[in-house]
């Protein structure tokens, strides 16, 4: 006769783990998102740099002309400079916020897809549990329990298949 402990012990426990950060960064979608963000950052940085140059030019002009300008004209130029500095700061803050928002959108979408792939791998592979190895939380695990590369591969395949299906539907 089996006791409850014997039956429970007989159940196989299969645990895997995934490094979601690595999967996010090394998946095709993650690499594309990173490249898109770098382009966005460069574009915004160019705009910020141009505004910075305008401010430096106005400062330089103001210093050169301050002795010949009337107090009213100098005040007008100083006000214009302050306005440009505030605009420069606003553009910098807005750019940072835009980049963070876009990065969050990209990350959220990719993570959602990765979680779906992980769930499918878990179900198909008979896993009891798949955990995330965030920042080295797992101190030891057998290397064959690391599903990260499998998740990246299946995720990339799912995205490739989705693109092919969309392409065929348009014809």
Backbone bond lengths (Angstrom), bond angles and torsions (degrees), N, CA, C in turn:
res aa  C-N    CA-C-N  psi(-1)  N-CA   C-N-CA  omega(-1)  CA-C   N-CA-C  phi
1 X - - - 1.457 - - 1.533 109.40 -
2 X 1.356 116.27 133.47 1.470 121.67 179.76 1.517 110.42 -87.39
3 X 1.294 114.96 141.41 1.463 118.90 172.97 1.525 107.56 -96.07
4 X 1.297 116.10 168.83 1.467 120.79 -178.72 1.527 110.68 -60.56
5 X 1.322 117.88 -36.08 1.456 120.49 179.77 1.519 111.19 -66.94
6 X 1.317 117.31 -39.76 1.449 120.19 -179.43 1.528 111.14 -66.20
7 X 1.309 117.99 -40.09 1.455 122.14 179.06 1.530 109.55 -66.58
8 X 1.315 116.43 -43.11 1.449 120.45 -179.89 1.533 110.33 -64.09
9 X 1.300 117.12 -43.06 1.460 121.68 -179.43 1.521 111.13 -64.76
10 X 1.299 117.20 -27.63 1.459 120.63 -178.94 1.525 112.11 -73.44
11 X 1.337 117.01 -21.57 1.459 120.26 179.66 1.529 109.41 -70.11
12 X 1.312 116.66 129.79 1.454 121.51 -178.74 1.516 109.69 -80.22
13 X 1.306 114.56 131.51 1.454 120.89 176.81 1.524 106.92 -106.44
14 X 1.311 116.00 123.72 1.458 120.98 -179.45 1.531 107.48 -123.64
15 X 1.325 114.89 119.14 1.460 120.19 -176.84 1.518 109.12 -122.16
16 X 1.311 115.22 136.43 1.454 121.66 175.32 1.515 108.95 -125.32
17 X 1.307 116.23 168.87 1.461 119.22 175.65 1.516 110.42 -141.25
18 X 1.334 114.63 156.16 1.458 122.30 -177.70 1.527 108.27 -136.19
19 X 1.314 116.07 137.83 1.461 122.05 171.74 1.535 105.80 -92.57
20 X 1.328 115.88 96.16 1.466 120.66 -175.59 1.527 112.57 -64.04
21 X 1.319 117.27 -34.65 1.466 119.78 179.35 1.527 109.82 -63.77
22 X 1.328 116.27 -44.79 1.466 120.07 178.26 1.529 109.79 -63.52
23 X 1.338 116.81 -44.72 1.469 120.47 179.64 1.529 110.45 -60.88
24 X 1.311 116.13 -41.02 1.470 121.34 179.39 1.530 110.49 -62.98
25 X 1.322 116.38 -46.66 1.472 120.93 -175.56 1.524 113.88 -76.42
26 X 1.323 117.30 -28.76 1.455 119.97 -174.57 1.527 114.17 -100.74
27 X 1.321 117.14 -6.80 1.464 118.39 175.91 1.524 108.41 -71.99
28 X 1.317 116.23 156.65 1.467 120.17 179.08 1.526 111.05 -57.63
29 X 1.333 116.42 -42.66 1.471 120.58 179.85 1.522 110.88 -64.54
30 X 1.338 116.57 -39.03 1.457 120.75 178.63 1.514 111.84 -64.92
31 X 1.330 116.59 -41.71 1.466 120.76 178.39 1.528 110.50 -64.71
32 X 1.334 116.42 -41.33 1.468 120.36 179.05 1.531 110.55 -65.55
33 X 1.338 116.28 -42.98 1.461 120.04 179.14 1.527 110.36 -61.33
34 X 1.330 116.46 -41.56 1.465 120.63 179.37 1.533 109.98 -62.87
35 X 1.315 117.13 -44.09 1.470 121.23 179.05 1.527 110.49 -63.16
36 X 1.346 116.32 -43.20 1.469 120.43 178.93 1.532 110.74 -61.98
37 X 1.334 116.25 -41.09 1.462 119.87 179.06 1.533 110.99 -65.92
38 X 1.322 117.03 -39.04 1.469 119.91 178.75 1.523 110.97 -63.05
39 X 1.333 116.99 -39.30 1.465 120.64 176.83 1.529 109.97 -64.06
40 X 1.321 115.81 -44.20 1.463 121.14 179.52 1.532 110.21 -61.61
41 X 1.335 116.63 -42.44 1.464 120.84 179.94 1.526 110.24 -63.83
42 X 1.328 117.17 -45.17 1.474 120.82 -179.77 1.528 111.11 -61.59
43 X 1.335 116.31 -42.74 1.463 120.77 179.90 1.524 110.78 -61.80
44 X 1.328 115.42 -46.80 1.464 119.45 -179.03 1.528 110.65 -67.90
45 X 1.347 116.50 -37.18 1.464 119.81 179.29 1.519 111.08 -64.66
46 X 1.318 116.78 -37.30 1.467 120.94 177.80 1.525 109.90 -60.82
47 X 1.323 116.10 -45.19 1.464 121.17 179.59 1.531 110.47 -62.84
48 X 1.325 116.28 -42.48 1.471 120.59 179.44 1.525 110.10 -65.12
49 X 1.326 116.65 -42.96 1.469 120.85 179.77 1.527 111.36 -61.36
50 X 1.332 116.42 -39.88 1.473 120.24 178.97 1.527 110.53 -62.18
51 X 1.336 115.99 -43.57 1.466 119.82 178.90 1.529 110.10 -64.22
52 X 1.337 116.59 -37.53 1.466 120.63 177.93 1.518 111.57 -63.19
53 X 1.320 116.75 -39.83 1.471 121.20 178.40 1.529 110.50 -65.86
54 X 1.331 116.50 -39.71 1.473 120.44 178.29 1.531 109.88 -61.63
55 X 1.332 115.99 -41.39 1.467 120.48 179.84 1.528 110.04 -64.47
56 X 1.325 116.52 -45.50 1.468 120.55 179.95 1.532 110.63 -61.66
57 X 1.326 116.92 -39.78 1.464 120.80 179.70 1.529 110.01 -64.77
58 X 1.336 116.15 -44.82 1.465 119.97 -179.88 1.528 110.43 -64.60
59 X 1.338 117.23 -39.94 1.473 120.57 177.21 1.521 110.01 -60.84
60 X 1.315 115.32 -47.26 1.464 120.90 -179.38 1.528 110.86 -60.89
61 X 1.334 116.11 -45.89 1.472 120.53 178.31 1.527 111.06 -60.28
62 X 1.314 115.93 -42.18 1.463 121.20 -178.76 1.530 110.16 -63.93
63 X 1.346 116.82 -42.64 1.469 120.02 179.19 1.531 111.06 -64.65
64 X 1.327 115.81 -42.28 1.467 120.31 -178.46 1.530 111.84 -67.18
65 X 1.336 115.72 -37.00 1.461 120.35 -173.00 1.529 113.29 -97.07
66 X 1.338 117.91 -5.64 1.468 119.51 -172.01 1.525 113.34 -57.65
67 X 1.323 117.73 -33.67 1.472 119.37 -179.13 1.533 112.82 -73.58
68 X 1.319 117.25 -25.27 1.471 119.53 -178.20 1.530 113.07 -99.84
69 X 1.327 117.22 -10.72 1.476 120.08 -178.99 1.523 110.43 -83.59
70 X 1.313 115.14 145.48 1.463 119.13 173.14 1.533 107.36 -70.50
71 X 1.298 116.60 161.47 1.469 119.95 -178.31 1.527 110.38 -61.18
72 X 1.325 116.41 -34.29 1.472 120.31 179.01 1.533 110.86 -68.12
73 X 1.319 117.10 -43.93 1.468 121.67 179.49 1.533 110.18 -66.42
74 X 1.352 115.70 -40.14 1.460 119.55 178.20 1.539 110.09 -63.05
75 X 1.329 115.97 -42.27 1.475 121.28 179.21 1.523 109.48 -61.70
76 X 1.314 118.21 -41.38 1.468 122.61 179.26 1.530 110.09 -62.29
77 X 1.335 116.71 -45.23 1.469 120.97 179.37 1.534 111.02 -65.36
78 X 1.334 116.82 -39.82 1.469 120.52 178.95 1.530 110.53 -64.89
79 X 1.325 116.82 -41.31 1.470 121.23 177.03 1.533 110.65 -62.09
80 X 1.340 114.83 -42.06 1.469 119.88 178.47 1.531 110.21 -62.86
81 X 1.315 116.25 -40.63 1.468 121.13 178.89 1.529 110.81 -64.09
82 X 1.326 116.77 -45.89 1.467 120.88 178.39 1.527 110.98 -60.61
83 X 1.318 116.32 -41.20 1.462 121.23 178.43 1.533 110.23 -62.25
84 X 1.335 116.32 -42.94 1.466 120.46 179.32 1.531 111.44 -65.24
85 X 1.324 116.64 -38.07 1.467 120.89 178.67 1.524 110.06 -65.12
86 X 1.326 117.36 -44.12 1.474 120.69 177.59 1.531 110.71 -61.43
87 X 1.330 117.32 -41.42 1.465 122.72 178.46 1.529 109.94 -63.97
88 X 1.320 116.09 -42.18 1.468 122.15 178.42 1.533 109.89 -59.63
89 X 1.320 116.69 -46.83 1.474 121.22 179.39 1.528 110.63 -64.51
90 X 1.323 117.04 -40.99 1.460 120.96 179.92 1.521 110.45 -63.78
91 X 1.329 116.69 -44.52 1.465 120.92 -179.99 1.531 109.72 -62.01
92 X 1.330 117.01 -40.91 1.465 120.75 178.10 1.516 111.71 -62.11
93 X 1.314 117.11 -46.78 1.469 121.82 179.30 1.527 111.01 -65.06
94 X 1.326 116.55 -45.41 1.467 120.55 178.84 1.525 111.23 -61.11
95 X 1.325 116.58 -40.45 1.464 120.72 179.68 1.521 110.86 -63.25
96 X 1.323 116.54 -45.48 1.467 120.37 178.15 1.526 110.80 -60.01
97 X 1.322 116.21 -43.78 1.467 120.25 179.72 1.525 111.49 -64.28
98 X 1.329 117.20 -41.56 1.471 121.37 178.47 1.524 110.55 -61.64
99 X 1.319 116.15 -43.75 1.470 120.74 -178.72 1.530 110.36 -65.70
100 X 1.334 116.97 -44.78 1.472 120.28 178.49 1.528 110.75 -60.95
101 X 1.323 116.43 -41.90 1.467 120.64 -179.35 1.538 109.94 -63.85
102 X 1.330 117.01 -45.93 1.462 121.28 -179.26 1.529 110.29 -64.37
103 X 1.324 116.45 -42.32 1.464 120.81 178.94 1.535 110.09 -61.64
104 X 1.308 116.06 -41.48 1.467 121.09 178.68 1.529 110.90 -63.85
105 X 1.340 116.88 -41.57 1.468 120.77 177.97 1.532 110.67 -61.98
106 X 1.330 116.12 -48.66 1.467 120.81 179.86 1.531 110.23 -59.52
107 X 1.328 115.87 -49.69 1.455 121.52 -176.76 1.529 111.04 -61.64
108 X 1.321 116.59 -46.13 1.463 120.55 -179.26 1.512 112.16 -59.96
109 X 1.324 116.57 -43.96 1.466 120.97 -179.13 1.532 111.05 -65.30
110 X 1.321 116.54 -43.98 1.466 120.34 -178.77 1.530 110.27 -67.56
111 X 1.333 116.96 -44.37 1.468 120.20 179.86 1.527 111.46 -60.82
112 X 1.315 116.53 -37.69 1.465 120.16 177.74 1.531 109.78 -60.32
113 X 1.323 116.82 -45.80 1.459 121.30 178.32 1.519 112.43 -64.88
114 X 1.338 116.97 -40.90 1.467 120.64 178.38 1.525 111.12 -62.77
115 X 1.320 116.40 -40.89 1.475 119.88 179.96 1.533 110.82 -64.32
116 X 1.314 116.75 -37.71 1.470 119.85 177.00 1.523 110.56 -63.44
117 X 1.324 116.84 -42.38 1.466 121.48 178.45 1.527 109.84 -64.28
118 X 1.325 117.07 -43.61 1.469 121.17 179.90 1.520 110.32 -61.69
119 X 1.314 116.50 -42.76 1.467 120.31 178.60 1.530 110.38 -60.83
120 X 1.308 117.12 -43.88 1.470 121.48 179.32 1.532 110.54 -63.66
121 X 1.321 117.36 -44.96 1.472 120.98 177.54 1.525 109.75 -60.20
122 X 1.321 116.21 -42.25 1.468 121.00 179.18 1.518 111.99 -60.60
123 X 1.331 115.85 -46.08 1.463 120.07 -179.64 1.522 111.09 -68.05
124 X 1.332 116.89 -48.71 1.464 120.98 -177.35 1.534 112.16 -67.11
125 X 1.320 117.10 -32.44 1.460 120.99 -176.82 1.515 113.94 -91.47
126 X 1.317 117.80 0.33 1.460 121.38 178.69 1.525 113.35 68.54
127 X 1.327 116.26 32.38 1.461 119.78 179.49 1.514 110.66 -77.84
128 X 1.339 115.73 139.89 1.459 121.38 173.14 1.518 108.85 -76.53
129 X 1.345 114.06 -36.27 1.456 119.31 -175.65 1.529 109.39 -158.88
130 X 1.317 115.85 142.63 1.462 121.74 170.16 1.522 105.47 -124.80
131 X 1.320 115.55 124.36 1.460 119.72 -177.32 1.521 110.27 -113.53
132 X 1.327 114.80 161.40 1.461 120.28 179.79 1.520 109.18 -93.16
133 X 1.304 116.09 134.93 1.462 121.38 176.22 1.519 108.46 -96.45
134 X 1.299 115.45 71.41 1.464 121.10 -178.18 1.523 109.81 -81.09
135 X 1.319 115.96 121.26 1.456 123.54 175.45 1.522 112.95 48.84
136 X 1.327 116.47 46.08 1.456 121.36 173.08 1.510 115.78 70.44
137 X 1.321 117.68 27.48 1.459 120.23 178.96 1.522 110.62 -62.66
138 X 1.309 116.38 -38.06 1.459 119.87 178.62 1.524 107.28 -78.78
139 X 1.330 115.65 118.36 1.454 119.99 -177.70 1.526 111.72 -82.58
140 X 1.321 116.10 -31.21 1.459 119.89 175.86 1.522 109.02 -153.04
141 X 1.306 114.68 141.05 1.466 122.30 171.29 1.513 106.46 -159.48
142 X 1.314 115.90 149.53 1.455 119.67 175.81 1.528 108.01 -62.66
143 X 1.318 117.17 136.66 1.468 119.72 -178.59 1.530 113.86 -55.91
144 X 1.336 117.14 -30.51 1.464 118.70 -179.13 1.523 112.47 -73.19
145 X 1.321 117.38 -5.61 1.469 120.90 176.43 1.536 110.82 -89.89
146 X 1.330 116.54 -7.75 1.458 121.01 178.61 1.524 108.59 -79.86
147 X 1.307 116.12 112.65 1.465 122.62 -176.09 1.525 112.98 -99.11
148 X 1.318 117.97 6.71 1.465 121.88 -173.26 1.528 112.44 -56.15
149 X 1.327 117.35 -51.04 1.469 120.23 -178.12 1.529 110.97 -63.18
150 X 1.333 116.39 -38.87 1.468 120.51 178.43 1.534 110.07 -64.13
151 X 1.325 116.47 -40.67 1.470 121.13 179.14 1.531 109.73 -64.18
152 X 1.326 117.31 -45.69 1.472 120.72 179.50 1.525 109.76 -59.19
153 X 1.333 116.22 -47.31 1.467 121.00 -178.08 1.537 110.67 -61.53
154 X 1.323 117.50 -48.78 1.470 120.80 -178.38 1.529 111.14 -66.63
155 X 1.323 116.68 -36.70 1.471 120.10 178.56 1.526 110.04 -64.70
156 X 1.348 116.43 -46.86 1.466 119.95 178.58 1.525 110.59 -60.48
157 X 1.336 116.74 -41.38 1.468 120.51 178.23 1.520 110.86 -62.68
158 X 1.328 116.59 -41.47 1.471 119.60 -179.08 1.525 111.04 -65.01
159 X 1.333 116.84 -37.58 1.465 120.28 178.65 1.525 110.39 -70.86
160 X 1.326 116.90 -38.12 1.460 121.60 178.58 1.529 110.17 -64.84
161 X 1.317 116.66 -43.61 1.466 121.99 178.56 1.526 110.50 -64.41
162 X 1.333 116.11 -40.91 1.465 119.87 179.64 1.523 111.06 -62.90
163 X 1.346 117.24 -39.19 1.467 120.52 178.89 1.519 110.71 -66.96
164 X 1.338 116.81 -41.17 1.461 120.16 179.47 1.523 110.88 -64.57
165 X 1.324 116.73 -40.22 1.467 121.12 179.53 1.531 110.15 -64.86
166 X 1.326 116.74 -42.01 1.475 120.06 178.57 1.527 110.00 -64.22
167 X 1.322 116.46 -41.68 1.463 121.14 -178.93 1.525 112.38 -62.77
168 X 1.330 116.57 -39.28 1.462 120.93 179.24 1.515 111.78 -70.96
169 X 1.334 116.45 -32.68 1.462 120.46 -178.98 1.509 112.73 -70.25
170 X 1.325 117.95 -21.83 1.472 121.96 -177.06 1.529 112.22 -81.54
171 X 1.314 117.30 -22.00 1.466 119.71 -175.98 1.495 112.95 -76.16
